[in-house]
């Protein structure tokens, strides 16, 4: 089966540093597994991005991962992402994962900024998609070109049509 992406949360299996977690060793193990699957599936090297999920993890653990070469992080609380993005190095690529309330879309984009906020991974309504689009359009202090002023989004599609499930209906505009 194809491996489209991977996420890793650190585990406390090996101790080092002040956190009691050997983040570098954990990352190396996950990267080895990803490389194996990429090769097994005949995908090009570098075609899979590891997004390290940082929810509820202290900044020290994230810095350990950063120092081990990790540059893409995922967070599922808007305020925590804003806080961590302000504290951590500016070359980190942030992914917002999970549901985002539409009233938090503009503050998230404004406070993290582009290209630091690379992607919102769960956009389940046109209302949220429009709020994110408006927030990007109204972004001040953007230093890149207008052509590069983009935010990646993953649309959630409710293919089953079940009302209890979130997501856009297939074909919805």
C-alpha positions in Angstrom: 0.0 0.0 0.0 1.2 3.5 -0.7 2.3 5.7 2.1 0.9 9.2 1.4 2.2 10.8 4.6 3.2 10.1 8.2 2.9 11.7 11.5 4.8 10.9 14.6 4.3 11.8 18.3 7.3 11.3 20.5 7.4 8.3 22.8 9.2 8.0 26.1 11.0 4.8 25.1 14.6 6.0 25.4 15.9 8.7 27.7 18.2 11.6 26.9 18.5 15.3 27.7 16.1 17.0 30.2 12.9 15.6 28.7 13.6 11.9 29.2 12.8 11.2 25.5 15.4 10.4 22.8 13.6 12.4 20.1 16.5 12.1 17.6 16.5 8.3 17.9 12.7 8.1 17.6 12.8 10.3 14.5 15.6 8.3 13.0 13.5 5.1 13.5 10.4 6.7 11.9 12.4 8.1 9.0 13.9 4.6 8.3 10.4 3.1 8.3 9.2 5.8 5.9 12.2 5.3 3.6 11.5 1.6 3.5 7.9 2.1 2.5 8.7 4.8 -0.1 11.2 2.3 -1.7 8.7 -0.6 -1.4 6.0 1.4 -3.2 8.4 2.7 -5.9 7.8 6.3 -4.9 10.5 8.9 -5.5 12.8 9.6 -2.6 11.6 12.8 -0.9 8.0 12.3 -2.0 6.7 11.8 1.6 6.8 14.5 4.2 7.0 13.6 7.9 4.8 16.0 10.0 5.7 15.6 13.7 2.6 16.1 15.8 3.4 18.4 18.6 0.1 18.6 20.5 0.5 18.8 24.2 4.3 18.4 23.9 6.6 21.0 25.5 8.7 23.3 23.4 11.9 21.6 24.6 10.8 18.3 22.9 10.0 20.2 19.7 13.5 21.8 19.8 15.0 18.4 20.2 13.1 17.3 17.0 14.2 20.5 15.3 17.8 19.9 16.2 17.5 16.4 14.8 16.4 18.0 11.4 12.6 18.0 11.7 11.1 21.0 10.0 7.4 20.2 9.6 5.2 20.1 12.7 1.5 19.6 13.2 -0.7 21.1 16.0 -4.4 20.7 16.6 -5.0 23.6 19.0 -4.9 27.1 17.3 -3.7 29.0 20.3 -0.9 26.4 21.0 0.2 26.6 17.4 0.4 30.4 17.6 2.4 30.2 20.8 4.8 27.5 19.6 5.3 29.2 16.2 6.3 32.4 18.0 8.8 30.6 20.3 10.4 28.2 17.8 12.7 28.9 14.8 11.0 30.7 11.8 11.9 28.0 9.3 9.5 25.5 10.8 6.6 24.6 8.5 3.4 24.4 10.6 0.3 22.3 9.7 -2.9 22.8 11.6 -4.4 19.3 12.0 -8.0 18.5 13.0 -11.1 20.6 13.0 -10.6 24.4 13.1 -13.4 26.6 14.3 -14.2 29.3 11.6 -13.8 32.1 14.2 -10.2 31.0 14.7 -9.2 31.0 11.0 -8.3 34.7 10.7 -6.3 34.9 14.0 -4.4 31.7 13.1 -3.4 33.0 9.7 -2.6 36.5 11.0 -0.6 35.5 14.1 1.4 32.6 12.5 1.7 34.1 9.0 2.8 32.7 5.7 4.8 30.7 4.8 5.2 29.5 8.4 1.6 28.3 8.4 1.9 25.9 5.5 -1.4 24.0 5.7 -4.7 23.6 7.4 -5.4 19.9 7.1 -9.1 19.6 7.9 -11.3 22.0 6.0 -14.8 20.6 6.2 -17.0 23.6 5.2 -17.1 26.3 2.6 -17.5 28.8 5.4 -14.1 27.8 6.8 -12.5 27.7 3.4 -13.8 31.2 2.7 -12.6 32.5 6.1 -9.1 31.1 5.5 -9.0 32.5 1.9 -10.1 36.0 3.2 -7.5 35.8 6.0 -4.7 35.1 3.5 -5.9 37.9 1.1 -5.9 40.4 4.0 -2.6 39.3 5.4 -0.4 42.3 6.2 3.4 42.2 6.4 3.7 39.3 3.9 7.2 39.4 2.6 6.9 37.0 -0.4 5.4 37.6 -3.8 1.7 37.7 -4.3 1.9 34.6 -6.5 3.4 32.7 -3.5 0.8 34.1 -1.0 -0.9 30.7 -0.7 -2.1 28.5 2.2 -2.4 24.8 1.6 -5.6 23.1 2.7 -6.9 19.6 2.8 -10.6 19.4 2.1 -12.6 16.8 4.0 -15.2 15.2 1.9 -18.1 13.3 3.3 -18.3 10.5 0.7 -20.8 8.5 2.7 -23.4 11.2 2.9 -24.0 10.4 6.6 -25.3 13.5 8.5 -23.2 12.5 11.5 -20.0 12.9 9.5 -18.2 16.1 8.8 -17.1 17.3 5.4 -18.2 18.7 2.1 -20.6 16.8 0.0 -19.0 15.4 -3.2 -19.4 18.0 -5.9 -20.2 20.8 -3.5 -18.9 24.2 -4.5 
